[in-house]
Amino acid sequence: MTHNIYLYILVMAGVTYLIRMLPLALSKKEITSNYIKSFLYYVPYACLAAMTFPAILYATASIYSALAGLVTAVIAAYRGKSLLIVALAACAAVFIAERILPFIQ
């Protein structure tokens, strides 16, 4: 299982590197298009999100506790909290949801 994680990270790094490197290697001039610059800027974030989102939903004992942690993290991040606060809030939400869910179901 842990080998898959390393494979995912390696693939993400390779794809991110190639997408950023190829335009620079194929073009001798500076990239002036704002569209292409913004596309290249957001590629690492998109790759990371696409690889981690499925893992978020299946990392806990219940999909409901995973959704509680995800919603908590999104709200905290949207409010501009630091990465540490977002992670701690999501962990706390999952912990609380895991403790409450057996009594609800």
KADAHU-V758703 format. One record per run of one state. SS is the DSSP state (H for helix, E for strand, C for the rest). FROM is the first residue (numbers start at 1). TO is the last residue. If there is no record, write none. Layout:
SS FROM TO
SS FROM TO
//
This chain:
C 1 1
H 2 26
C 27 33
H 34 58
C 59 62
H 63 78
C 79 82
H 83 104
C 105 105
//
